[in-house]
Amino acid sequence: MTQETPSPLLHLSQDHLGHGAEVVLRDLDIRLLPGERIALLGASGAGKSTLLEALRAALQQRDVAAAWCPQRQGLVPQLSVYHNIFMGRLDQHSRLTNLLNLLRPKPAHWQAVATLCEPLGIAGLMERSVEALSGGQRQRVAIARALYQGHDLFLGDEPVASVDPHQASQLIQLIHARHATSVVALHQRELALTHFTRVIGLGKQADGQGHVLLDVATDGMTPGDLDFLYPAAATRESSDVS
């Protein structure tokens, strides 16, 4: 008996994506299915952030909630780790509750955030201001805020760029354990192939504009299969050898 393909959460089909008159990506045709783990790969400037933002906007139009972890994090430096994470659920509480929580956190809210922080290794930092943290610690806070939103779908723009490969692997596993579906922009090819089921590779073609150059399952792929997505790096490596 043939198993039916589930209906897509989203089908993004557009002639182009960009900012104003600037075209970043052309000829998009991307389907996002429930349960997929998609890694977005490509050199800096390839359009990964633009595509993630378009996916998020399209999901919002369909009333599909998604946990959001942007590249610039959007943390408030002067506030504590706890308050930055609690911000993930501001829309789920009244203004009065949010104001009172700023002054004196409710024990139930504090415990919920503490439980989330424990596997991220930041439970002991909850009272510390974000501006006093290292880059890797701030990245964990941004991930915690996204996880705290409690949605089934996770969208992340390089959420593990500031940690070492071992820690990055642990964080991706935690993200996947708490979300049924994920789309994550990465630079680490090995991480993409070991933790994701599908890879979408972005890059520029002869017309000078960005396109989807690759959209395949990760089964059987090697990091070398993805080298063409990073032409500048390949050129540098050739120069070093010569």
N, C-alpha and C positions, 0 to 999 in steps of 0.2 A: 504494500500500500504506500503510495507516494505521500510524503509529508508536505503539507501546505506551507508555503513561505508566509511568515506572519506579516500583517499589514505594517508598513513603515510608520515610525513615529513622525517622520518628516521626509519630504521629498523636496530638495532645494534645486530648482531648475531656473537658471537665470543667464541672460546673455553676458552680463558682467557684474562684478562687484568692485566698489571703489569708494573714494572719498571725493565728493564734488565731481570735478571734471577728470580727476585722476582714476584711471582704470587699473586695478590691482590684479584681478582674476577674471578670465574670460571663459565662456562656454561651460558653465557649471551644470552638472547633472549628478547630484549626490543623494542617495537614499540612506537614511539612518533607521536601522531595524532594532527592535527591543532585544536586549541581551548582548549587543555587540560591544566590543572594546576596541575603539579605533584610535590609532596613533597618527597624528598629523606630523609629517616630516618635511623638511626643506630648509635651505639656507636662510639666513637672516634676510628679511625683506621679501620672502617668497609669497607671503600672503596668509600665513597661518593665523595670525591674530584677526585679520579681516574676515576670514572664513568662520572662525569661532564666533565672532560678534554677529555675523549674519545668521548662523545657526541658532544662536541664542534669541535673536530678534524674531526669527521665524517660529521658534517654539513658543515664545511668549504670545504671538498672534494666535496660536492654536490652543492657548491656555495649558500648555505643558510646562510644568515647573521643573527647573533644572538648578542644581547647585552650581554656583559660579565662582571660579577662582582665577581672577585676572592676573596678567603678567605684572602689572604695577601694584598689585596687592590691595591697594585702597585702604590700608590700615590707618588709624588715627594715632600718630606717634605719641601724643601726650597721654592717651588713655592706657589703661592696664591691658594686659593680655586677656584677662577675663572679659572686660567690657568690649574689646574688639571682637571676641568670639561671639558674645551675646548679640552683637549687632546683626548676626546672621538671621535672627528671628525677630527683629524689630517689627516687621509687618504682621507678626502673629500675636502681638500684644497691643493693649491700648497705650495711648500717649502717657497716661498717668502711671501705668505699670512700668513703662520704660524709664520715666523720670525717676520714680522711686528706686528702681534698680540701679540707676546711676549713683544715687546717694548711698543706698544700702542694699546690696544684693540679697534677694530672697534665698534662704538655704536650699530650696529645691532647685533653683536655677544654678546656684553655685555648684551643687553636687553634680548636676547634669553636665556642666562644662568641665568639671574636674575629671569625671569619668571619661570624657572624650579626650582630654589632654594627656591622660596617663599613657596610652600606647604611643602617643606622639612625642613623649619625653619632655613635655613642657608643663607638667602638673605643678612643679615647684616654682614656676615663674608667673603664676596667675595674677599676682598682685604687682608685678613689675611692669613699668611702662614700656611700651613697644620700642620707644626711641633708645632704650638701654640694651636692646637685644642685638645679637649678631644677625648677619644676613640669613643664615640657615635657620635660626630660631624664628625670625620673622616669617620665613616661608612656611614653617610649621603652623604658625598662628593663622596665616591666610588659609591653609588647608583645613585647619580645625574650624574656622568660621564657615567654610563651604560645607563641611561635613555636618555641622550643627544645624544647617538648614533642613536636613532630614528628607531630601528628595531622592528619588530612585535614579535620576539621571545626573551625571557629573560632567561639567565642561571646565577644562583647565588649560590655561595658557602658560606653558612651561612651569608647572607648579613645583618641580623638583630640580630646577636649574642651579640652586645654590647649595646643594648637598652632595656628598660623595656618592659613587655608584651603589655601594652597599645600602646606604641610607635611602637613596632614591628608590631602590627595589622594594624596601620595606614600606615606604610611603605609598607607592603604587599599589602594593598588595592591600594595604589598609583602605585605600580609596575604592578598590574593586570589591572588597569585602562588604562595603557599606552602600554600594550603588550597583544596580543591575546592569546599567548601561553607562558607557563613558566615551568621551571624545577628548583627547589630551594632546596638546602640541608639545613636541619633544625635540631635542637635538641628539639624544642618545639612541643610536640605532640598535644596539644590543638590547636595550630596555624595551624598545618597541617590539622586537621580534620575540622576546621571551615572556612578555606580560600582556600582549594585545593580540586580538584575533584578526585584525585587519589593519592595513597600512594605506594611508592616502598621502602620496608624495606630491608636493607642489614645487614648481620652478618655472623659469622663463623659457620660452621657445624663440624661434628665429624672428618672430614679430616683435620681440622685446617685451611682451606682456606675459603675465603669470597664467599658468594653466595647471590643471590636474594632470600630472605626468604618469601617475601610478595609482591604481586603486585595486588592491588584491588582498587575498587572505595571506596571513603570515606563515602558514604551514610550508615547510621546506625552503623558506628563504634564508639567505645568509646576509650578514652586514655588507658584504661586497656587492650584493645585488642592488644596494641602495646608494652606492658611491656616486652614481651619475647625478644624484640630487644635490651634490655638494661639489660642483666643478672647481670652485676656487681652492678648496682644500686639496683636491686631487692635483691641481696644478702646482701647489706649494710642495706637495710630497714628491712630485716628479723633479722639481728643481733641486730639492734637498738631495735626492739620489744622484743626480747628475753632478 
